[in-house]
Amino acid sequence: MSTNPSPRANIKDVAREAGVSPTTVSHALNARGQVDAETRARVEQAALKLGYRPNRNAQRLRTGEAHMIVLLSSMPFAVAGGPSRLGFLMEVAAVAAAAALDRRLALVLAPPMETGRVPMELLDVDGALVIEPSAGDPNLAYLLRRGLPVVAIGKPAEEAADGPAMPPYVDIHSGQTTRLLLEHLHDQGARKVAMILGSAARNSYVEGQVAYQAFAAARGQAPLLSLVDEAEGENGGRQAALALLAAHPDIDAFCVPVDAFASGAVTAVRESGRRIPEDVMVVTRYDGLRARTCVPSLTAVDLHLDEVAQQAIALLFDHLRGDTSRRRVDGPAAQLVPRLSSARRG
């Protein structure tokens, strides 16, 4: 079934319904000019009947006011909250807020929710940055139904044919980043590498799984892959690692891109009586608080999120101004940040 919205009423439709001019509608709904109370009430009633919502983009472009944009992650709280709350989302937010203000854009930060769904209907915004939206993401679908400009940080998951069109995005090269981590483990001496990924239909997981399967096949290793519900957070990573170690005791490394899952995997390795990195290495993707404060500290990847955030704001600003020519921007190449969790074996 198509998700395309019905055509939105415009100011001329309201003017026709209320029997006034478009200028009178604008003045009545924006408290400008001389409009008597009876006419104002008639215009408001017509706008309510037709479901008309003033185009804030157009208004603000005319008046020079700042646009209001929102930054949100579709990851549930179990993954994006806790120590991670001070990581990926906030690192993007700090740079994005400054870059936005340079363009007269005010940034609202939507916190990660238990379900991953943000009550977007409470936010009167003109556009959005969405971090790594999954297929069927309710936040992204809501924004697109409203016809708002949206830019994704990370390629959005492929939608069904009758779903909303893919929004423009900054590509953070999830497949290449996964290969970087896997090759590092191999170079450090790991020969039986397992992977733990989220089970959501998220592009970073899709690209990561493809990269891992190719890595395993090239080395004659059967893939040892566990997919975990993001809502399970650290404990999900712990349970997955324990199960893999029990079934395959000779595992000598875990590649766990989600840092919450990686923290859980570290706990599991210790519970199994193994040492990190002497017996089992562990690496993750995001070089954030979890990776840096874990004992031992986790090898991770610098995604250059400061540059990514700048690129995303610039792309969204283009679309807010009506320039939709750019649909994809290449983010910077990731760089490995080696730490104790994958130290070379002697």
PyMOL commands that set and color helices and strands:
alter all, ss='L'
color gray80, all
select helices_A, chain A and resi 11-18+22-29+37-50+56-63+77-80+82-86+88-102+120-122+138-145+174-187+203-218+230-247+259-271+289-293+305-320+340-342
alter helices_A, ss='H'
color red, helices_A
select strands_A, chain A and resi 67-73+105-109+127-131+150-153+169-171+193-198+224-228+253-255+281-286+299-302+328-330+335-337
alter strands_A, ss='S'
color yellow, strands_A
deselect
rebuild
show_as cartoon
